[in-house]
């Protein structure tokens, strides 16, 4: 029997960050944080906004804990978890024109 994923069980994790980049050391921390997010499967949504698709709330919580472990010194970071249903309600615009949302295909995760 094949279980279908529910749009209420699938989760999206957003990481929003505003980090200082005034010094060479701060720019290095910024780049390091971005690379660690990408290694954990996050993709850039906009500058300083990364997101990750997760098949369940439990999986999303695992990734949220990983982000909390790599938080850089200084700056501010926000982490938000939303359901796939909520994510699908997002409206995107380029200028005043609505942009069609490219919804990702269902992902297969192997353990």
C-alpha positions, 0 to 999 in steps of 0.5 A, spaced: 500 500 500 502 506 498 501 512 503 500 519 500 503 525 503 498 530 506 499 537 504 497 538 512 503 533 514 508 535 509 512 541 512 516 547 509 522 550 514 524 557 512 530 560 515 530 568 515 537 571 517 540 578 517 547 578 519 553 583 519 558 583 514 562 589 515 568 586 517 572 580 513 571 575 519 563 577 519 563 576 511 566 569 513 561 567 518 555 569 513 558 565 508 559 559 513 552 559 515 549 559 508 554 553 506 552 549 512 544 551 511 545 548 504 549 542 506 543 541 510 538 541 504 536 548 504 535 552 498 535 560 497 528 563 496 531 570 496 537 573 499 538 571 506 531 567 506 532 559 505 527 554 505 527 546 506 522 541 504 520 536 509 516 530 509 513 531 516 513 535 522 518 530 526 523 531 520 522 539 520 523 539 527 530 535 526 532 540 521 530 546 525 534 543 531 540 543 526 539 550 524 539 552 532 546 548 533 549 552 527 547 559 529 552 565 528 554 570 533 551 577 532 545 578 527 538 575 527 535 569 525 528 567 524 526 560 523 519 558 521 515 552 520 509 552 515 505 546 512 505 545 505 498 547 504 500 554 507 506 554 503 501 553 497 497 559 499 503 564 498 503 569 492 509 571 489 510 578 485 515 580 480 514 588 480 506 588 480 506 582 476 504 575 479 509 570 478 507 563 478 509 559 483 514 553 481 511 547 486 517 542 487 515 535 486 514 530 491 521 528 494 523 521 496 528 521 502 532 514 503 534 513 510 
